[in-house]
Amino acid sequence: MTLAPLLSPRAIAVIGASSSLDKLGGRALQALVAFGARATLYPVNPRETQILGLTTYPRVLDIPGPVDRAIITVPAEQVATVLEDCIAKGVRVAQVYSGGFGETGPRGRQLEQALVARARAGGLRIVGPNCLGTYCPESRLTFMPDVPEEPGEVTIISQSGGLSVDLLSQGAAAGLRFRAVVSVGNCIDLDIPDFLDHFREDSKTGRIGIYLESVRDGARFRQALAAATARKPVVILKGGRGEQGARTVASHTGALAGHEGVWQAVFRQGGAVSVDSAEELLAVLAALPIGPLLGDRREVILVGNGGGATVVASDLCDRLGLRLAPAPAETLARLRAAGLPPGATLGNPTDVPASILWRSRGRLLAQAIEALTGRPEPAPLIVHLNLTPFRAYPDPETFVEDIVTAALTACRGRAPLLLSLRATPDAHGEALRRRAQRLAQDRGVPVFPSLNLAIAGLAKTMEDAARRRARCAGAADPARLAHAGQPGPAGRGTALSETEGRDMLAAWGLRLPRMVLTRSVEEALEAARSMAYPVVLKVQSPQILHKTEAGAVLVGITGPEQLREGYAGVLGNARRAAPQATIEGVVVAEEIRGEAEFIVGLSRDALFGPVLLLGLGGIWVELLRDVVLRVLPVDREEIRRMLGALKAAPLLAGYRGRPPLDMEALVELVARVVALGEADGGLRELDLNPVVVGPEGCGAVAVDVRLVRDPAVPVPTAGRYGAPPGKGPREGASSC
């Protein structure tokens, strides 16, 4: 649907309007009147005849003209009645400010469901509830006072009303100008995907920022996000990341927060920029317009006054994967030739004390910028100025203008420029900062309140620019997302035995070691003879999931006597570790040796469906936590990118004299796991740990299997994945 009635309504009914600013309806109406809303305003309150000079009506149905948007501020228990009147009046969109719905518990969720059912039946769409309103300067709409009148191209969608206020006020102070800021609350009807779809097509929106706590439909969100980022940048701040935050989300929006790692995978695959704070969200939105000017190198040049600030900033660059662009000998020679006196630090960063800047009236700063950006295709430049020392000199206002103008002029046409301005938080300091900010922003230069935020904004903008140059290498195709695996129903499913899991995976062409379930030492000896030593012994029990900790696994068995002793040992250990466990037998498996061990896993997220985990495996999984998550669907190229994102990635190419690993065999194994995850709606969990990978040409073998699935769902056929990949003299074993 179009959001025109929300952003450019012809007539607005403010239901629950009041003459008191202590009440939500009073503040909502006052803000619209003071800002000069272009829509006709109709206050609705049965106890008033006039509010703020406007004729007030007892009910929406009493309003003489048509109404296309309603603002509802009455208590939760009255909202249903008010909605009935809105439907009868032909209102197209109702923004429900009132709280007391899903965020309060089961009773509140029942109220929400009833509202949505009735509204949809009547052709009315709901924004909210538990929201704060809409700011759209072009239509003179606002939910708060003292906001900019001039429109811009930034749109913000926020599930928090309070954060909507912060983002609007702080963004405006930083010089951002907005197409719209929409507080969307609990999203019981119109959800984040609806707003993404609208603003994707909105020619007046150039970039989108979102504060997100939850969504109702994971697949639809992924489709809308991928479609939006294909057209314009989207920056997301996710609330409710940790356990405590997730509980807060449940009480705030009444919805599932989800697992943080899964959300981050969704954002990355959808082509969005993910940030960690409201300040960083605004910083990235400010920096994004320079994205098309950025090259492939993740480098930056720093110049300004304040050596300590640049030291701290250099550390941040390291953490964010930015490199201080090297200053070659000719650049250093030009800096010295500029006449920078003792006290200035030359190179990158270049630090020029305030006293030197003052004496040269910005000339030396300009010469330093010209020297640092004199190379072909220079790195982006951040000029950082602490304005506080300038207040000690005569006429600081003019000096600040001179020095900022010098920096802007010197950098023009040479390198992308970002400006960081710091000042003491008093009236004079703020006036100096705003003066310099206006000068820069009038020339299209983004301005930041701190050097760290400028660096963070640049780093995230580089990530977005790189994705766009590759047209979102790794971003999901919106059409393909419609065929992704579905979220799983409640319930943990049933764990298959290792041999059952092995048989199921073998049907999908995964390479696995030969194994036999034995129930006596004689059977174990015969099994070992059939597959040749060395072998492994593993107790099979549905109650013993972590065999190593229970002493229920023994590796490196090279002969019959060692097998006899080991067989008794693993059984005894298992019974001592889990006296109540059911022991089904002891698995004898051929021992697989390789150069490295990985983990490949699948789980089914309640919101987004099957999730792939890939990382360094074996005993290091929980200690090092070197893993990467992606939400299905995932293709082979994305699997390769996942491997490249691991800290252990150098192992694949050969590390410190070790041979390169068989990466293609590992990619093939993971691709078959992905195919299984997409096809098997009953799969709940799958852990292959370790997957032993040999040198190039030697294959990848899933040694240990843990598989949990819903037995009520039929096991799918493997189809084209039935033939095992690779070659080898024995089933599953490495050929090297």
C-alpha positions, 0 to 999 in steps of 0.5 A: 500500500502507499503511505501517502495518507501517513506522510501527506494527508489532506485531513487528520483527526486527532482522537483524544486531543486535549488542551493540556500538554500533560496529555499525549493528545494535547502534545500531539495536536500542539506540535502539529499546530505550531509546525503549521501542518498543511493538513486540515486538523480535526481535534476529537474530544467529547468533553471539549468544543474548541482546542487551540482555536480549532473546532472540536468534535465528539466523534470522528463520525461528527467531522463534516469533511473527509479524513484520511489519517487518524492519530489515536491517543485514547486509552488502550481499552477505547481504541477498538471503539475508535477504530470502528468509527474510523472505518465507518468514516473512511479513514485510511491510516490510523497511527495509534500512539496508545500503549498497553497492548502486546508489550504488556503480555497475553491480554495485550496481544489479544487486543492487538489481534482483534484490532488488526482483524477488524481494521483489515476487514474494514480497509484501514491500516494501523501504524503502531500501537505504542508509537509517537508519530510522524515527522515529515517537513514537506507536509509540516508534520511533526510529533515534537517541537523545534524541528528543522523546516527544510526537508532532506533525503534521510528517512528513519523508521524506528520501533522506539518512540523515545529513540525517534526523538533522539535520532531526530533531535541529534541528527538535526543538530548534526546537520542531517535533514530528513524526508521523514522520521516514522515511529512505528511501535509494535508494528501489529499491522504495517510492519518494517517490510511495508515501510521498506517497500514504500521508501525504496520506491520513494524518490525523495528518500536517498538513504534509510536508517532503521532502529529495529527490535523485532519483525513478525515475518522473517522471510518477508523482512529479508525480501524487503531488505534485499530489494531496498538495499539494491536501490539505496543504502539501509543502516540498521541499529538492532535493539535487544542483542543480548539476553537482557536486551531481548527480555526488554524487547519482549516487554517493549514490543511484545515480539521475539528478539531473535539470536544476535548472530542470526540477525547480523547474518540477515543484515549482511546478506541483505546488503544492510549496514549494521551499527552498534549505537544511535550515534553511529547510526547518524554518523553512517547516514551522514557519511554515506553520500561520499560512498560513490567517491571511495576507492577499493583501498581501506585507507584514510588520512588524518590531519588536525590539531590534537595528537592524543585524539589521533593516537586513539583514532589510530587504534580505532582504525586498526579495530575497524580494518582501516589503514593509515595511508602511508606518507611516502618520502615525497609527501614528507618532503612537501610537508617540510617544505610547507614550513611547518615549525617544531611542534607539528607531527608530519606524516599520517597522521599530521598534527598541527598545534592550535597556535600554529594554525592561528598564526598561519590563519589556516595557510599551513593546514591547507598546505599540509592537506595539499601535500597529503592528498597530492598522490593519484587517487588519494585516500579519503581525508578526515580533518579534525578540529578541536575548536576550544583552543581557538576561543583564547584568540581574538575574533574566534568566529572569523578564525574558525571560518578562515580555517574551515574555508582553507581546509575545504578549498585545499581538499576540493577535487582532490580527495573525499573529505570528512570534517570532525568538529569538537567544542566545549558544550556551552553556548559559545562553543556550540555557536562556533561549532554550528558556524563551522558546520554550516560552512562545511555542509553548505559545500556537501561535506559531512560533519561529525561531533567526534573523530571516532564517529567520523572514522566509524562512519567512513569505515561502514560507508566503505563496506557499503560502497564495496558491496555496491561495486560488486552489486552486493556480493553476498546479498541475497536475491529477493526472488530466491528468498521466497524459496528459503527454508521455513521457520521451525515449529515449537519443539526440539525434535528427536536426536538420531543415533550417530549411525542413523544420522550417518546413513541419512547424510550419506544419502545426501552424498556427504563423505563420512568414515565407515562405521559399524555399531557393535554390541560386543568386543568380538563384533568390534574386532571383526569390524576393525578387521574389515576396515583396517586400523587405525580405528576409533571407538565411540559409545552410542547413547542418546543421553551422552551427547558430548562423548569426549567429556564423558571419556566415551570416545577413544582414538588412535587404536592400532591393533586388537589388544588396544581395541579390547582394552579400549572397548572396556574402557569407554564403556566403563567411562560412559557408565560412570559419567551417565549411570542412567544412560541407555547404552546402545553399543559401541561404534567402530569407525575408521580414523580419518586424519587430515590437516585441519578440523572444521565445524559445519552446523545447521539450526532452525531459527524460529523467525528466519528458518535454517541457519548455517554455521561454519568455523574452526572445529574440533576441540577449539569450537567453544574456546575460540568461537571462530565461526560465521553464520549465514541464513539460508539460502546460501550458494557456493560463492557465499560459502567461500566468503564465509571461509574467507571471513574466519580467523583460521582462513590462512589454514586453507591456503597453507600456513607456515609450511603446511600444504593448502587444504582441499577447499573445494571439497569442503565447499562441496560438503557444505553445499550438500548440507545447505541443500539438506537444510533447504529440503528437510523441513523436519531438521532442527539441528545438525552438527558435523564436528569435526569435518576433517579436511586434507590437502588439496585433492584429498577431500573433506570427511564429516567424522562426527555427526549429531542430528536432531529432527522432527520424526513427524516430518518425512525425510526428503529424498536427496535427488541430484545430491545422492552421488558422493563427491570426490574419489577415494579407495575407501568410503569416505576416507581421505585418498591421501 
